Amino acid sequence: MMAAMDITIRAARPREFEAVGELTAGAYLGDGLLDFGADDPYLAVLRDARRRAEHADLLVAVRPRGAGGGDGGDSAVLGTVTLAVHGGAYADIARPGEGEFRTLAVRPEARGRGVGEALVRACVERTRALGLERLVLSSQHRMYAAHRLYGRLGFVRTPDRDWCPIADVPLLTFALAMR
């Protein structure tokens, strides 16, 4: 197992939006999570980090200064996640009193080193700080490593909320109570 990385979680900066979009799209493509591969229409959504930042909290994991990450700019972005609240443009399943995270993506070379966990924990902390009751998410069946992470962090499956954003793309749902 690789050693944990020294990382900082913060809001994405405008100069990082393109890199964040490419990281997200690359992770989904590389992991075979898009039904139509490079022709999948969801790629445009994944690449549009600017819009996510305008309508939700777009977080990044970066190496802090002095840890091989330069000034925390584009090259230092190791992972990303989007946190939305009920009623927001990126909240597909959140109900009143809930936050929802999506598009969790980590560079392949940074996986297994705590980046994804740090991003999810930041979503949990932000959800608590907002006084919300629950944090929810949707996930594809084949995102096995993510499912293990969610379980370790206390998320439970909520099969009654499973859904299909488009035909033949079933999504599993998970929730974490804030109390």
Secondary structure, 3 states (H helix, E strand, C coil): CCCCCCCEEEECCHHHHHHHHHHHHHHHHHCCCCCCHHHCCHHHHHHCHHHHHHHCEEEEEECCCCCCCCCCCHHHEEEEEEEEECCCCCCCCCCCCEEEEEEEEECHHHCCCCHHHHHHHHHHHHHHHCCCCEEEEEEECCCHHHHHHHHHCCCEECHHHCECCCCCCCEEEEEEECC
